[in-house]
Amino acid sequence: MSQVEDRERGGVTLSIVVPAYNEASVLPEFHRRLGAVLDKMGVSSEIIYVNDGSQDGTAEIIQGFRNADDRVALVDLSRNFGKEIAMTAGLDHCHGDAAVIIDADLQDPPELIPALIREWRQGWDVVYAVRTHRRGESWLKRATAAAFYRVIQTIGMVRIPPDAGDFRLLNRRAVAALQRLREHHRFMKGLFAWIGYAQTAVPYARDPRLAGTTKWNYWKLWNFALEGITSFTVMPLKIATYVGSLTAVGAFVYGLIIIFKTVTFGRDLPGYPSLMVTILFIGGIQLMALGVMGEYLGRVFNETKQRPLYFVQTHLAARSTERAAVRDEPPPAP
């Protein structure tokens, strides 16, 4: 690393990116545990809290952390942009040689960070945490998550590790690669895999949420799954083509059968029920295909606007980073 790069980044070894949306009830305990882990590690660090338009005093709590802890930085977004954008904002503002993304709800234990660091120092570019257990989650959520990973592994263009969430470490070049990807429909798990580089896994048992309520209901999870599938494969479009072709062939064959029976036996089939079923079935297939094309077209429409990913209302850098940057400034010319 050059002296210029080190000076620009403030000499920080590790950046912790924490997206937070209405997490006031859990933030104090999370910060206590995270601070204890960083104190034991003894590395220069910054903790970047990204307030994603919270309405429960989350920003005020983070400002209190910053007043008491020189490592804390606040990126306060102008509104709620969603977790994927909040993570992107945190990575855009980090200065460390490596960055760790972790949720504030304590389902991902901060105590696992040293294990991620050890793998990084072995030469891995990306170290992701893989959940061996999902404590506190219903069987339905576990089943649908397993089904989603199975589907996206089958039809996706990149391999997304199953049971790997957003909790991971990325080195500087992996962060720089992600910063170049400015698409609006962001499925970060896919982007983490898409950039490539050397990646390895660290297993852990995921804990239940310590406090507060989850921000993900089944409707949001369904839309999130659609986001992931449409962001990294065009297979749904191909499936619509195949289904449409098979339906057309089936209708043609069925028509030949009707003609043959009419010519051979000299009678018409009383086909009102079968006719209605056929019309409704083909109409449903057509609407489904139009819906799939609409999903992709809507994403193209949003991307062509080229709007910024987010706006920052307030950015308060960590005081330790500011001091390091000042300390590393070259002396004035005589």
Secondary structure by P-SEA (a helix, b strand, c coil): ccaaaaaaaccccbbbbbbbccccccaaaaaaaaaaaaaaaccbbbbbbbbcccccaaaaaaaaaaaccccbbbbcccccccaaaaaaaaaaaccccbbbbbbccccccccaaaaaaaaaaacccbbbbbbcccccccaaaaaaaaaaaaaaaacccccccccccccccccaaaaaaaaaccccccaaaaaaaaaccbbbbbbbbbbccccccccccaaaaaaaaaaaaaaccaaaaaaaaaaaaaaaaaaaaaaaaaaaaaaacccccccaaaaaaaaaaaaaaaaaaaaaaaaaaaaaaaaaacccccccccccccaaaaaaaaaacccccc
